[in-house]
Structures are given as structure tokens and as C-alpha cells.
Amino acid sequence: MDKKDIEFQKRIQATFRIEAEEHLRAFSSGLIELEKTQPEERVTEIIESMFREVHSLKGAARSVDQKETESLCQPLESVFYSLKSRKITLSPFSISLFYKALDYLTKLISTTGKSIITTDHQSMRGLIQQLKEMAAGKTVEKNDTPELMPDIKAASPEKVHFPVTDLPGGTGTISTETVRIRISKLDPLLLQAEEMLQSKIAIDQRVNELRVLNAELNEWKTEAQKWKSRRSAATISILNEWCDTSEMHLNKTESQLTEITRSMERDQHNHDRLVNLHLEAMKQVLMLPVASMVDVFPGMVRDISHEQNKEVDFNITGTELEIDRRILEELKDPLIHLIRNSIDHGIGKPQERVLQNKPVRGNITLAFAARESGLVEITLSDDGKGIDKEHVLRAAIKTGIVTNEAAEKLDPKEVLNLIYQSGVSTSSIITDISGRGLGLAIAHEKIAKLNGVISVESEAGKGSTFRIRLPMALATFRGIMVRVNGFLFILPTVNVEQVLRVEETDIKTVENHETIRIDSKIISLVDIGEVLGLPDHKHAGSDRKNTGIEKSAKIRVVVLFSAEQRIAFKVDDILGEQQVLVKGLGKLLNRVRNISGATILGSGNVVPVLNISDLMKSSLHIKNRKSEVTDDELLVPETGRILVAEDSITSRTLLKNILETAGYQVTTAVDGADAFTKARTGDFDIVVSDVDMPKMNGFELTAKIRSDKKLSEIPVVLVTALESREDCEHGIEVGADAYIIKSSFDQTNLLEIIKKLI
């Protein structure tokens, strides 16, 4: 092996170890959760999550020829499949085996490229046999898998460190045009550059405000001229003096504002240019060629095809295209699943292809291409069997994803989209490559998290094509701002197919659902305000005027799409498209349904960015939700006065937004001391507080409220990241009425608790 190949192998192995660490951390967290007393539904979710992590780790290990890691993941995956299918039940002994498997996997990952010592290897083989017996439902009588020796115990995934490999080029020397920089130093620089966008947005706002003020002064000046022309002889001297003085001040102020506006416009232009240049330059620093990610794919395709006695030509195009490093890292897993799916399900064996009048060698093509608006399109096509829609439908019915009645109403595209559901597989057997119905579900979820969309086209006997569109960079994206029932929201442009206005007479009701016709196709029409549960629900987007002259009102509609699903949403107003810098919701709002983050406008207002995948799912439950509540419940919003104590401005603002959306009157406090002062001077029905705050934490605030005669009866809800039993007991001891843990936070749960306590 020459020096160039050695350097390449180093880079590949380092990339694999970083990815494997993430899978092991998630697996370890799942084990810790499984040991706790959990509801059955939560246990099912944890098993599904751990199943996916093992499945992905196995695929990554296979791609870099880490056979020992792969050989351990295979029976471990089979155990989780049996648990998910309820063929076996979870037991303390099975958890013990999982921990042993974690130890061995950690050891294997930390010594990537080297075989573990003979003692470990023999012990691991015993563990693999036990896992196989467990997956098959056989009772394992005793634990005969020896522990790892103390001197070779694996470090925890959090403590495994890897050397920094040389930059591409093979020599390891620094040329005059390159410099080696740690990524840990580059990431903060990019974040700082992104923050400059906020300054840019604020300047835009100031310039607009100056323009408005200038226009108002011009109007004032015009009014003064009118008064001057209407003056009478009796008041001529007074009016003359007033008009002259006003005109002098107006002219002076107008001149100053005009000059300030011109200066601000020049500054704005220069600032925009500098921010954009700096941000783009920083993005380019972290952009990597596609080749750095796909180099492992040809070897993976060769190994899998040989194992299955298949012959495959694998072609990759567009590898020179550069994409954000963070996207490439997240994209690798979905592409591995899709490629393995094409080989296993799509490409037939030579004898099968001959009978189908096809070349003996199958063909799989992976193509990368830049598209408009900073998007990249990735297509993976094969000339295989295609997707059998009937098999997909039967698999979905068998797993309970759709009923027989619902299946009859699905069109061909909707049937194809069922392949992304967990548990749906057309494979007749379960192998180490596929058959568990996980790969495409994982691919779909990861692409959705990247604000991307995936679609599939397939023709029986001819092949399939998967098409992925997603941003080249994650730093910022463009969004369309809409107003719904007085609230502002951002819709990612990448998910917006079109915006339009429709006549009310064009809205037709089909099976109790509103629909409209677009491009000769009938699609569902949903009120976005109703999906989000906003108060004061009205017909969205109406241009109806009080004059009563207009007979047919226009409805503003935004057509959104995700994975071939199209739904039209009513909105009140469409305010335009803009560049959006997305922020996380903070520790308190770890997961909020229908919302993926928030952005801050130049005015300082926080605007939620909608999660289109969630929005699509929520819209499908509207009919069921209506059937579960009465008309009176829909018309009457929640009422009550809430005091929110939270030191994070983002969490505080978003929590205030959620509660006000539910119809409550909300007052906020920046810490416990501020909250107690406001509670003493105000009149509130309930207090919602974080625990970890400066000056006075949530426990201390609760205790002071309970010891105060005026406040002692006010309910207190603590929402916190502190999830130990001791912390929960402490919260109860000081008098909290509810203790909500951040990791399981759900806005619906919070609203239900508040409604119950008020």
C-alpha cells in the first residue's frame, strides 16, 4: 500500500470513529433509560431508538471493513428486532448483556484498525452466541461471558480521543497556500459571523423607520403650508409667526433626517456587503468536497454485491461539489441506507437479470448537482426490479400503519411514501443487510432534520430513483413570513411549492375535508391556525371588506410539500421572503411540536420557524381532534394569569408565546427574585418556573411562595433539566404542584397541567 493509500485509510478510519462514538453515546443513554422504571410506551420508543443506533453503526462499520464491530452489531440488532416484534421480553439479564456489548464495541472502536487480543476475542464470541440465542427466544441459563480484564477495559465514549489526521494532499506538510486549523476553532468563528446577520437585520429596520419618519415630516410640512394659505386677517400675525417658526424647524429637521437616512443607507449597503462576504468566506472554510464523504461507498458496494452474488457497476458524479461539512456528516448515514437498499431490493442476481432481458451487471448511479437558491440535489438511481407497490401496501397493513379501508383510498405516490415508515419492508426474509424496515425510515428522518425533502420514483421491472433536495449549508436559510390570527411564523422556502389566492367558491368539501384544485389535482386545504391551535380562529386570508361590495373573497394559501406530500394551508397574510438565522429553543423547550426553532426580527420580536414535517402530520389529525371536542370547547380559549420565571431570554419568550397562544395572560420574570417580587405585587393564578436560575432558584422561589400568606395557595409548576429522583423529591418537598423534566417536555402536557391546576 503506497503512502497516499495509507493517508486515505487514516482519514476514513478517523471519520468512522467519530461517527461510531455518537452512536455509542446514544446507545449508552438508551441503556440508562431502560434501567429506569418507564411506561411501556416509553420503553418501546427507547428500544426503537437503540435499534436504529445499532443498525446505523453496523452499516458504518461495514463501509470501512470493520468486521469485528459488524459481527457484534448483527446479533445485537437481531435482539432489538425481537424485542420490537415482542417475540422476547426485556429482562435485567438482557440489559446486562447490552452493557457487555457496549464495553466490547467501545473497545473495538477505540482500537480501530487493530484486532483485539485473543482473550477478548474469545469472550466476545461467547457474547455473540448468547445474543443469538436470546434473539431466537432461547433462554440463556447463566452469564458465562467473562468480564473484560481491568487493564483492557474500554474507556467511555465520552473520553475516547482521536488524532487529527493530515489535510488532503498526503504529504502532511504545510504549503504556502494552506494552513492547518482545528475545526473546534472554526466552528465558533462561523457562529460569530452568523450573529452579524442580526446586526444587519436591525440596521435594515432602522433605515425603514427613518424613511417612515421622513415621510411623516414631509406630511407635516405640507399641512403647515395649508394652514399658511388659510390664515385670516384677524390672526395673520400670529399665524405668520407660527408658520414661519414651524417651517424653519421642519426644514432643519428634514435636512438632518435626509442626511442621516442617506448615511444610514450607505452604511447599510457597506454592512450588508461585509457581512455577506465574511459569512460566505467562513462557510467556504467549512465546505468540503463530496468526494471526502463518498470515497467509502465503492468498497461498500463491492463487498455487499459480492456477498449476495450480484454484479454491480457503481458510478458517482458531481464529487467535486462542495457542501457544508455538517451536512455531509449527517448525509452519510441516509446514503448508506439508500445504497444498501438499492443493492438488496433493487438489483437482481445475474440469472434473474438475464431472464428480464437486462445486462448481467446491474447499474447504480449516485449524482450530486447544485440547484438554484443554494440547494443541492442528490439522485440515486438503479436499473433493478423497481418497488412492488402491492408488497409495500401489504407490509404496511400487516404492521398496522394503515387499515384495509384506508389502503383502498391511497394513490400510487402515497403507497410509495409508505416505504419511509418504520417497520415497512418488502423483503421476505431478514438478513444482515435489510429486512427490518428501518433503513428508509432513518434516511427520511435525517433528511427532514436537514430541512431537506426526499422523493422516490419507481417503475416495476425498470428500476427506482430516489431524489433528495436540501441546502448546501446549514448556517442560514430563506424563509417566508406569514401572519396567522395575529401571530407571525416563518415557513422554510425549501418546503414552499407556491403561494396563491383562491376564491371561496373554489373550495370544495370532500369527505368532510376542504380541498382545492391545483394543476388539475385535488389537494387538501387546511387552516394553519387550527393546526397550531391558535386562539380566535377565523377564516384565514380573507380579503372580505366591510363595504359588502365584494361578493367572492380571496383566500391566501401556501402550498407546502414534504416527501411528495402536498397540503395547502390557509394564512391571513404573506409578508414576503427573507434570509433567516435560526436559533434553538433552549433547554426548557427541547422539543416543541410543529416548531423547529426561532428567529429574531430587526424589531426584536421572536418568530417561530415551523417544522414542516410535524405540520404535515398535525394537519392529518385535525378531523380526529374535532370529533373529540365539542363546539363550545373549540370556541372558548383558555383564560388565566400566569407568571413565568426563566433566565433564558429565548426560552422565556417562546414559553410566553406558547401560553399566550393558548389564551393565557402572561407576565415574565428573569429570575426567582424578580418572580417573587412580581408575585407579591401582582395577581396570578399560577407560577411556571425554571429551577436553575441566578439570585433565587426555582426551589427557593417555591419555598418562599408557600411561606407567604398571600401567595401560599398559588399553584407552582417547575420545568427543569434536573431529572434525578432527589431533585424531583426536593421539588415536591418545597411545595411544587408539578415537576416537568426537560427531556420529556411537551407543550401539550404543560398546557394540560396548567388547565388542571388553575
N, C-alpha and C positions, 0 to 999 in steps of 0.2 A: 504493500500500500504506500503510495507516494505521499509527500508532505501535504499536498493540497487535500487529499482524501482524509488524512488524519485530522486536519483542521476542521474539515466539514463534519466529521464524526463527532468532534468535540462540541461543536455548536449544536448539533442535533441532540446529543445526549443532555447538554445543559438545558435546552428548551424543554425536553421531556421531563427532566427532574423538577423544573419549576411548575409545570402543569400537574405532575403527579403529586407534588406537595399540596396543591389546592384540593385535589380530590381526596387525599388522605385527611386533611383538616376537616373537610365536610363530613367524611365518614366517621371520624372520631367524635365530632359534635353530635352526630346521629346516635352513636352508641351511648353517649352520656344521657341523651334524651330518652332512649329506650329503657335505661335503668330506672328512670323515674316513673312514678305512677301516672299513667296517661290515659285519657279516654280512648276507646277503641278506634274512633275516627282519627285521632292524632297519631296513634301507633301506625295505622295504615299509611298515613302521609309520610311518616319518618321512614318506614320500610321502602316506600316508593322512591323517596329521595336517595337513600343509601343504595338501592338497587341501581339507580341511574349513575351514581358516582362510580360504582364498581364497573358497570358496563362501559363507561367512558374511559376509565383507567385501563381496562383491558384492551380497548381499541387503540389507545395511545401507545401502550406497551408493544402491541403487535406491530405498529407502524415503525418502531425503532428496533425491532427484533429482540425485545427483552422477554425471552421465552419463559424464564422462571417466574417473572411477575405475572405474565399472561396465564401460566399454568395454575397459579394460585387464585387468580381472579375468576377463572372459569367455574370451578365448583362453588366458590363463594357467591357468584352471580346466580347459580342454579338454586342455592339455598334461598336467596331472596325471592326468586321467582316462585318457588314452592310456598314460601310464606305469603306472598301476594295472592297466589291462587288458592290459599287456605288448605293446601294439601298437608301442611305441617303447621304446628303452632310454636310460638316463641316461648323459650324457656330460659332459665338462668344459665343452663349449660351451653345453650346455643350462643348466648351473649358472651360467655367465657371464650368460646371458640372464635368468635368475631374479634375479640381483643387479641387473641394469639395471632390471628390472621393479620391484624393491623400491625403488630410487632414485626412480623416477618416481612410484610410489604414495606414498612418503613426502613427496615434493614436492607432490603433489596434495592430500594430507591437510593438510599444513601451510598450504596456501593455499586451504582450503575456501571455496567461495563465489565464488572468482575463477578465471578461466581462466588456464592457464599461458601463458607467452609463445610467440610463433609458432615460434621455433626449437625449443623443447621439444616443441611440439605436432607438428611435422613429424617430429622424431626418434621420438616415441612412436608415431606411425602406422607408421613403419618397423619398430619393435619389435613392434607388434601383428601386422603381416604375417608377420614371422619366426616368432612364436609360433603363428600359424595354420598355417603350413607345417609346423612341427615337429609339431603335434598331428595333422596329416593324414599324417604319416610321410614327408614330403618332406625330402630332405637340403638343409640350408641351407649353401651353399658357403662363405660368408665372413661375417664380422661387419661388416655395413655400417650398424650403428646407432651414430651418433656418441655420444660420451660427453657427459654434462651439463657445461656450462661451469663452471669453478671457482667463479665468483661466484654461481651459482644452484644449486649442489649442495645437496641436501636434508640437513637435519640428521638425525641418527639418531633413531629413535623415542623413545629414552630421554630426548632433550634437547628434544623439542617441548613447549612450554608454551602453555596456552590461557588467555585472560582469564576471570575469574569473571563470569558473567552475573548480571543483576539477579534478585531474587526475583520469583515470580509477582505480578503486580499492574500491571506496565507502567510505573509512574512512576519507579521507581528510587530513590525517597525512602524514608526510614525513618520508619514511623509509630510511634505511642506503644505499639502492641501487638506490634511486630515488631522484630527486630534481626538484622543480617546476621552470620552466624557461618560461618567456614570449616569445611568438612566434615572437614578434616585435624585440627581441634581437637576436633570432636565424637566422632570415632571412638575416640580414647583414653579419653574420658570414659565411653563405653558399655562399653569393656573393663574399666575400673576398677569400674564398677557390677556387671558380671558377676562380678568377683573377690569381691565382697562375698557372693555366694552361697556361696562356700567357707566363709566365717566362719559363715554361717547354718547350713550343714550340720554344721560342727564343734560349734556350740552344741547342736544337736539331739542329737548324740552324747553330749555331756557330761551333758545332762539325763537321758538314758536311763541313763547309767552311775550317776548319783546315785540314780535310782529303784531300780536294782538293789541298790546298796549299802544303801539304806534298808530294803529288803525283807530283806536278809541280817541286818541288825542286829535287826530285829523277830524273826527266827527265833532269833537268839542269845538275845534276851531271853526268848523262850518256853522255850528249853532251860534257862536259868538257873532259871526258875520250877519246871520239872520236877525239877531237882536239889534245889531247896529243899524240895519236898514229900516227897522220898525220903530225906531225911537221917535218920541213926540217932542213938541217944542217945550212942554212943561218940564220934562225930565232930561232935556238934551244934555245939560252939563254933567249931570250925574252919570247918565248912560255913556257919554263920551269918555269920561274918566274911567268907568268900569271896563268898557270895551277896550280902550287903549291899553289899560294895565293888563287885562286878561290876554289880549293879543300878544303883548310883549312877552309875558311868561310862557304862553303857548308856543310862540316861535322859538324861544330859547330852549324850552323842554323838547320840542320837536327836533330841533337841530341836534341836541345832545343824544336823544334816543336814536336818531337816524345814524349818527356816527357810531354809537355803541353797537347797534344792530349790524352795521357793515363790518365792524371789527370782529364781532362775535361770529359772523358768517365766514370771515376769513379764517379765524381761529378754528371754527368748526370744520372747515374744509381741510386745514392742515392736520388737525387732530384725527379726523377720520382716516386720512391718508396714512398717518404714522401708526395708528392702531392697527389698521388693516395690514400694512406691510409687516409690522412687528409680529402680529398674530400668525400671518401666513408663513413668515420665516421660521417661527417657533414650531409651527405644525410640520414644516418640511424637515426639521431636525429629527422629529419623531416618526417620520414617514419611512416605511420600509418597503422594498420591492416584494411583490407577491412571491417571487422565487424563494425568498427566505422561509416561507411557510410551506410551500408545496413540494419542496425537494424530497420529502419523505414519501410522498404519495406513490411514485412509480414503483418503489420497492414493495410497498404495502400491496399494491395491485398485483404485482408479480407473485408474491407469496400466497395471497388468498386464491388467485386463479389457479396456481399450481396445486394447492391443497384440494381444490374442487375439480381438478382435471378439466379445466377450462382454458381456452386460449384467448387472450385479450390484448388488443392494441390500445394503449392509453396515451392520449395526446393532451398536452396543456398549451394554451395560447394566452398571450397577454401577461406573461410573468414579469415583464419589465414595469408594469403599472405599480405605482407606489400608493400604499394605503396606511392609514394610521395604525401604529403598532398595536394599540389596544384592541382595535377591530380585528386585526389579523390573529391575535391570540384567542379571541372569542370565536372566531370563524373556523378555526381549525377543527374543533370537535364536530360541528354540524357537517362539514365537508367530508370528514372521515365516515360519518354515518351514512351520508348520501352515496358515497363511492362504494362502500361495502354493500349497501342495498342494491346498487346497480349490478354489481358482480353476482351477488347471491340470488336476487329475484329476477333480474333482467336478462343477463347473458346466459344462454343455454350451453350445454356441452356440445362439442363438435358434432357428434352424431345427430343431436336434436336440430342443430342449425342446418345441417345438410338436408334433412327432411323438410325444412322450411324454405329451401332454396336460398339460403343465406351463406355468405362466406364462412369457412370453418372458424376463422378468428373473429371474435366479437370486437366491437369498437366502442370505446368510451371517450368522450371529449369533455374536458373542463376548460372553459373560456372565461377570461376576465376582460371587461371593456368599460371604459369611462363613459358616463352618460351626462346629460345636462344637469344643472343645479347641484354639482358636486356629488353625484351619485355614481356608484359602481354597479354594474350588472354582471352577475356570475351565472353562467349556464352550465349545467351538467347533463349531457345527453348520451343515450346509448341506443344501439340498434337491436335491442333484445326483444323479449316477449311482450313488453308493454304491461300495463296494470289491468288485471282482470277485475272489472268493477263489480261483478256479481260476487266474487270471492270477498272483496272488501266489504260489501254490504252484509254478507252472511257473517263475517267476522265481527262487524260492528253490532249486529243484532245479538250474536252469541254472547258478547261481553256486556250487553245491556246498555250500550251507548245510545242506540236508537231502538224504538219499538217497531214491530212489523207494520203498524199503521203509518208511523212517521216515515218509514223507509219507502213506502209506496209513493210518497209525495216528493221525494228528493230528485232533483235533476242530475244529469251526469257529472257536472262540475262539483255539486255538493257531495256526491258519492266519493269522488276522488279526494276531496278535502278530509274525508274521514280517516285517511291514512295517517294524519298527524295526531290522532287520538291515541293516548297511551293504552296499550293492550291490543290494538288492532294490528293483526299480522295475517298475511295470506299464505305464509309458509305452513306446510303440512306437518313439519317437524321442527323441533327446537335444536339448533346447533350452536357451536361456539361463536358463529358469525351472526346469526339472526334467528328470528322466530318468536321472540318475546314481545314484539310490538313496542319497543322502546326507542329505537334509533331515530325514526322520523319525528316522534313526539319531542325528543330532546332537541333535534335540529330546529323544529318550528319554534320552540320556546326561546332558544338562544338567539335566533334571528330576530324575533319580536322584541327582545330586550335591547337589541342594537338599533331599534327604530327601523327595522327592515321588514320586507314582505317576501314571502316565498309562494310560488305558484307552480303547478305541475300540469303538463300536457302529456297525454298518453294515448296511443292507438294500439289496440290489441294486435299482436303479431309484428308490429313495426318498431316499437321502442317507446321510450319516455324521455321527457326533457323537464328538468327542474330549473326554475328561473328565480334567482334571488336578486333583489334590488335593495341597497342600503347605502347610507352615507359613507364617503371615504374617510371622514374624520368625525370623532365624537364630541369635539370641543363645543361647537355650537351648531345649531341647525335653524332652518327657516320655519316659521310658524304663522298661521293665520289666526288673527284675534277675532273672537266673536263675542257678542253680548247676548246673554240668556237670562231673562227675568231680572235684569238689573245687575247681574254678575258677569265678570269678564273671564274668558277662558282662552287658552292657546291650543290650536289643533296643529299637529306636525304636518307641514306641507307635503311630506313624502307620502302621507296617507290620504291626501285630499285628491279626489279624482276630478271634481268640478264643483263650481258654485253656480247657482241659478235661482231664478224666481219662477214660481209656478202659480197658476190660477187656482183658487179654491175649488173651482168646478172641475179641475183636472185630477183632484184627489179622489180616488175610488176606494171603497171598503171591500176587501176580500177576506172572507173568513174572520171577521171581526178585527182585521188589521188594515190600517190605512196604507195605500200604495200609490205610486205614481209610475208613469211610463217614461223611460229614458232610453233613447237609442233602440226603440222598438222592444224593450224588455221591461217587464214589471218588476219593480224593486220595492222593498218595504220602506215606509215613511214613518219615522219615529220622532217624537218630541224630545229633544235632548234635555230640556229642563225636567221632564218627567223621569227620564232615565237617571238623572243625577239627584232626583228627589228635592229639587229646589222649591221654595215656598211661592205662594201666589201664582200658581200655574195658570197660564193663559195660552191662547193660540199664539204660537211663536211666529215672528217675522211678518206680522200683518201690517200692510200699508193702509189699512182702512182709515178713512178720515172722518172727522166729526160732521162734515158737511152733508154726508149721506149721498153725495153725487155719484161716487164711485160704486158701481154695483158689484164688481168682481175684484176682491182684494188679492194682492200678491203675497205669496209666502216665500220667505227666504229659506233656501235649502242648501246644505253642504253634503255632497255625496262622498262618503268615506269608504275605503276598501282596505281589507287585510286578508291575505292568503285567499284571494279570489272571492271573498265575501264582500258584497256591496250593500250598504244601507244608507238611505237618505235621512238626514237629521234636520229638523226644523230649528231655526235660530231666530232671534229678534233682529240682529243686525250683524253685518260682516264689516269689520273696521279696517281690514287690509292685512297685507303680509309684511312681516318684519323679521330681522335677524333676532334669534332668541338665545340667551345664555341660560341654560337650565341648572337649577340648584336642587340638591337633595332636600327632603322634607325634614331632616333632623332625626335625632334619636327617638323622640316621642312619637313621630309619625312614620314609623319604619315601613309600614305597608298600608296605604290607603286605596281602597277600591276606586277604580276609574281615574286615578291621578298618578302620574309618573314623576312629577317634580313641580317646580315653580320657577317663575322668572320675575324679575323686578323691573317695573317700568321706570321711565325717566321721572315720573311724578312721585315715585317711591312706593306705589301700590304693588302688592304681591298678587300675581296672577297665576292660577294653577295651570299646568300643562297636562292635558288629558291623555290618558293611556288608551289608545285606540283599540287594542286587543281586548282590554277589560270592557270598554264601552260597547263593543260589539256583543260581548257575552251578556252584559247587563240588559241590553235592549231586547234580547230574546226572552228575558224573564218578566217583561212588563205585563204581559197578559196574565201570567200566574199571580203576579203581585196584586193586580186589580181584583182578581177573584177572591183574594184572601182578606181584603179590607172593604169596609162599607164606604158609600159615597161620602158620608159625613166625616169619616176619618181622613179621606183624601183632601177635603176642603178645609179642614181646621188644622193649621200648623201648630207645632209645639210652642208653648209660652213659658216664660220664666226668666229670672235674672241670675246669671252665672258669673262668678268671679274666677278667672283663670290666672294661676300663678306659674310662670315659666320664664327661665332666664334666657333661653334661646329665642332670638327675635323671629327666626324663620318658623320654628315650631309654634311660637306664641301666635304669630299672625295666621298661620294655616289652621291652627286649632280654633281660633276665633272665627275664621271663615266657615269652618265646618259647623260650628254651633249656631252661628247666625243664619246659615243656610237652612238649618232645621227650625228656625223661627225663634231662637232664644235671644235675649238681650245680654250682651257680653261686655264685661269690664276686665281689663288685663292688668296684671302686676308683674314687675320684673324680678321679684324675689319674695321670700317668705315675709320679710319685714314690711315690704311695701304692701303685700296682700293683707297682712293683719291690720295695718292702718286703714286701708280701704274698707275692709270688712267691718271695722268699728264705726266708720263714718257713713257707710252705705247701707243698703237694704238688699240682701241677696238671698236667693232660695237654695243655693248650693255652691260649694267651692271645689274646683278641679285643680289639683296641684301636682307639679313635678316634685321629686324628693330631693335630688342632688342640686341645691341652689346655694348661692352665697348669702352671707349675712344670717339667714334663717332658713334651714332646710324644711322639707315637707313634713317630716316627723315633728319637728319643733313647732311648726305652724299649726298642725293638727292639735297638738297638746295645748297650745295657748288658746285655740278656739274652744276646746272642750272645758277649759278652766274659766272662761269668761261667761258671766251670767247672761249677757245679751246674745252671745253667739253660740252658746253650748248646744243648741238644738239644730244648728245648720249642718246638713249632711256634707261630708268631705270625701272626695274621690281622689286617691293617689294613683298617678300614672308614672311608672318608673322603669328604668332598666335593671334595677336591683331585684333579682329574682330568687335569691336564696330563701330557704324556709325561715331563717332567723329574721330577715328583713320583712317578710310578709307578716310574721308574728308580731314584730315590733310595730308595724303599721296598725295592726288590729289593737294592740295594747294601748297605743296613744289615742285611739278612738276613731280611726278611719272607717267609713261605711263600706268602702270598696277599694280593692287593691288590684290595679290592672298592670300586668307586666308588658313591657315594651315589645318583646319578641313575639307575643301573641296579640298585639294591639290590632283592633279592628274598629273602625269608626261606628259601625252598626252596633257593636257590643257596647261601646261607650254611650251612645245615644239611648240605648235600651236601659242601661243602668241609671242614667240621669233621669229618664222618664219615670222609672220606678221609684226613685228616691225623692223626687220633688212632690 
